[in-house]
């Protein structure tokens, strides 16, 4: 039981750390009298709007030059490597929906659904962003990679039958 977090403990931790919520019921949180800067929320809004419009330049403008990216199926370092990976991923994305974004003074956590072409389908994702110098310096995604593995198998089978 001591290793498990209950809903109550998560809510208490959230309140204690001064997390604020963006999208669908935002509230201003304070931490020792300090109100969360709107710049974190604004950066998240610009970043996800760029993703929604498949605007790679807009996405890249939100990233620190030394962005560290990590997901279940890829790890990159630097804006150029991120851009190369995003160029491969963007054609698979039909649309995205941001469900909720929680912000702290130097970070954000977002629940976002990526609606992708088949066999991937909807990919519910949690995205942890760490900020530095007003830009996203670390981006870690949490999602089920199995649908992406199915896509790789389907592509390999299609190439094998040619």
Secondary structure by P-SEA (a helix, b strand, c coil): ccccccaaaaaaaaaaabbbbcccbbbbbbcccccccaaaaaaaaaaaaaaaaccaaaaaaacccbbbbbccccccccaaaaaaaaaacccccccccccbbbbcccbbbbbbbbbcccccccccbbbbbbbccccccbbbbbccaaaaaaaaaaaaaaaaac
